[in-house]
């Protein structure tokens, strides 16, 4: 079985095609194709509340390209999910309708809670029966999920994201609201809190910190890496640190969001599983297809 997930974010649009490998007690995902295209829808939406005509034209070309890849790989099932930028734009649904009419592709514009739920599917296998604060920082929003004894008890989406902060479209009120939520919900009786970070920026910070998979990273180390990156020009970040241009300008504001939330939660370390919304979508598709075939499975890691 071949499945595909398309994550339409505020800073970039990702496609992943995976084939399913059944190895006894576990089902594994083997990546066949991964494409990340830097179409920053959030640049338009967070300043004008609309997706520009130029971005709409690029978006349709990209959707046509992704459709061709789905056909070439003979994908069995797929799902397109759009997050903060499209759900907040005045013409986001209009664009989704046009893509449906012109290309026959259904774009699901999901809310923050469903976005968080999808990502939680992907990180579930990494969590123990402990206290975790999951922090997912995107271009337009930050999703926070609190786990106690390994079970999610609270979730909230905030309009604070790397592109918003970069372009000064973030609201002081929303920052204050996010701080209040963390302070009220992450209680001392829950014990030591480990942060769980998802998103391209924290993964890049983890890489720059030269951490190995499975290791945790201290908040002190995040600050060290952030200060190092901040000392480089955008050009140096691209050529010397090998960042994509659309990563080079948002990584510092993104890291500030992770650090702030960790400080509010009094969390001193962070786990960084290399998964995100696209992985949650793939799990959702797998569960749906196996349910239809009435086959039970045990979730494996990506």
Beta strands, then each sheet from edge to edge (+ up, - down):
strand 1: 2-8
strand 2: 13-23
strand 3: 26-37
strand 4: 77-82
strand 5: 107-109
strand 6: 131-137
strand 7: 142-148
strand 8: 151-158
strand 9: 193-198
strand 10: 216-218
strand 11: 269-271
sheet 1: 3+ 2- 1+ 4+ 5+
sheet 2: 8+ 7- 6+ 9+ 11+ 10-
end
